[in-house]
């Protein structure tokens, strides 16, 4: 079997608990979605079925239940929480949230909109971004109301705060060229947590609400196919429960919130080849693309399937940012002090996955770091260039140009901030391999089903598929390539998850 | 209406002749594909229905008919021929074709495979490439047998031959880094034609065969929806004929060969944002994405939807290649003497759509060319840099590096061939804007339905959708980003179109 003939979802899926006993032979032969006629009886039912228990699914379940619906939340894995629970739980919020105001941070909806729409992917979903920014402050209040804890403390670090602070610059707002787009503001809202476990705290709060509201929660129930009526309406889902096939009727609607597909290697190769060489799938094991695949099989369009988050975590410590990052031609190509998602994107998507960090005595990576290997060391830049096999004189010329201007506190190419800008000034010089296949580069996917503002899923003809909603990384939302700030993904998942839950509970309204 | 809620196919489609009278209200509400139950009678029928009359559709119709099927070929536009007819008609073939042998050109299947699989998109469809290379020589014989005329004459130009020669280097085989992958060979096979009308000649021959074989051909019949049975089998198609809705029964199978989607602006923005700023849709008006959308609506997966061909036609004359191409940082980023599809890819996908050609006295663009505007002119490189607003000293440094090595006949960065390698040596210096939005950059799309070796269409679960086939730019085939050689698209369309036609005629076999 090869890339041409391998079922993109089945082989890996077969390895997962609960799927082994389910052969596709039992399906109506070849039907991408199950016709209603093939379902003789329903094993379970609910007004709203939510598939997936991460931030998107939990938010959808909460709002659907509050809108009066009988809600069933299923999760393919043994534990609830999805990829959100292993994330840092950052929510990108702004325009003057309660926390921003309490900390004296000035921000506007317009600045937030300019940043998100201008710094990231080309031709982004402007209407979603607009709504997200306008309602961001209210959405943060909602998170607080669900019991997510935040502390009125501003972090000064460039990474997720580790000392319990709840607000920080989580993206590339201060780096060039983003800082010319809009007044920068810290917008990364982090639950109070020990270390980087904010996602666990966030999900604990949301899942507690889900349970308290009386949502029925079932783990180890894995979606397989949507059941679709003759009129195109999505009526339910065929699932696998401990190896047994069951059907669930969703009277008002289904919310697909099953994450992305970074753990499905065939899908990554087919859809997002640039991410295929990233060695670390950064998501919960449930990110198998099943929600996306169920949607496509029912006629949904999927957008931006090639995009994703390739993280090259250069810092901390921030001292390394006084080094320079170069490509295989010895050229700089990005502001080193940008968000590591922007750096990762530049390497994965635009430098064929290859780059090196060049440091001097004062900017070396710490001895204990093991994310990136030192692949050359020498007393001169020429020593490095020779060891790396770089084109003759190229690295030397580029370092000379950089040093000449850095000595005047200038970086004409990428406008690195003064704090990190000084000439490379003394041996030993080192080169560290940042190439995707040779270093620690976590990745996940951003492509997903084409949805509207209420999570309604569009077919390839742009028509709403009745009864079907999607949120989080199962949908094509705010995150794009480059990924410009931590918190956009969980922010998008909670915000649009809520809207999808409400719309699904409203039934035919959407 | 915005990007979130606009039907990607409908608005533009509505502008086309024959579609005006067809409102979607008449469809079964929301059904992405039509259930068989909704079709009370069939207006027409055939064993095999082929949608689209370009190279893929014509090749499919020929082979389906020869396999004994009753074939109906429909075309949405008034004339047959599709985008192939307005192309140069180049077919990329090798491994020792009759024409290569007659001209004393040495080539091997292995060299051709190494080039196609190694020089283009990451993680390409290896099994398709392998088969294509192995059977390339036989496929060329087939084209000759259909009456496509070739002349035993080798061209020395880098572009489609204009003097009736039929073989040339149509890609980046001779440019670095491709030339290190495999022994280069000319593989662009061009029908004998006046100027660049090889596509017309190719399609005239193929369509004459279609007609002679007794295929029923109907123009101005536009596909709208696939009709799908409860078991998932594709049974037929709903079409629009002069504003009237009709249904066509396909007893054995349907081949979707309706081209790509470069003329559908909403689809381009949603799926291939990097191509959205290319000002010239380079395809026939029928490339509206309808075949792809009909397939997706029936549960098919679509791959590589972001990829396409952005053409920056620097040459001829080849003398301009002694200039250098730089990005907004004054850096070179590609071998100037590469195929213009590789250059266009580098600009569109990796330089945010912006680049400039820098020339000296001996490498200026001709006075009469109007593809690219001269945006700066001066007596020194510094004059140019200042006029262009480039970062301080960057262009000057890069030109100095280039000149220093070019004086020794070396190009350490991109290994430009000696014929084009010399220092920039005298005023006036000029800069020409190659940026997508400001110059002549034709583009078309490469993304399409996920198909196997026989054109069978896969659902998102990797299962064959019975009765459905796709070929040409309606499928995800050999062309990727970067597009490495003229002829891969029409080559893929004819080769896999033939296979799809044969398989569809065989009915349940596939």
Interface residues (C-beta under 8 A of the other chain):
Chain A: X2 X3 X4 X5 X6 X7 X8 X9 X10 X24 X28 X29 X30 X31 X32 X33 X35 X37 X38 X121 X122 X123 X125 X126 X127 X128 X230 X231 X232 X233 X266 X269 X270 X271 X273 X274 X276 X277 X292 X293 X294 X295 X296 X297 X298 X299 X300 X301 X302 X303 X304 X305 X306 X329 X331 X333 X349 X350 X352 X391 X392 X393 X394 X397 X401 X404 X405 X410 X412 X413 X414 X450 X451 X452 X453 X458 X459 X460 X461 X462 X463 X464 X465 X466
Chain B: X2 X3 X4 X5 X6 X7 X8 X9 X10 X24 X28 X29 X30 X31 X32 X33 X35 X37 X38 X121 X122 X123 X125 X126 X127 X128 X230 X231 X232 X233 X266 X269 X270 X271 X273 X274 X276 X277 X292 X293 X294 X295 X296 X297 X298 X299 X300 X301 X302 X303 X304 X305 X306 X329 X331 X333 X349 X350 X352 X391 X392 X393 X394 X397 X401 X404 X405 X410 X412 X413 X414 X450 X451 X452 X453 X458 X459 X460 X461 X462 X463 X464 X465 X466
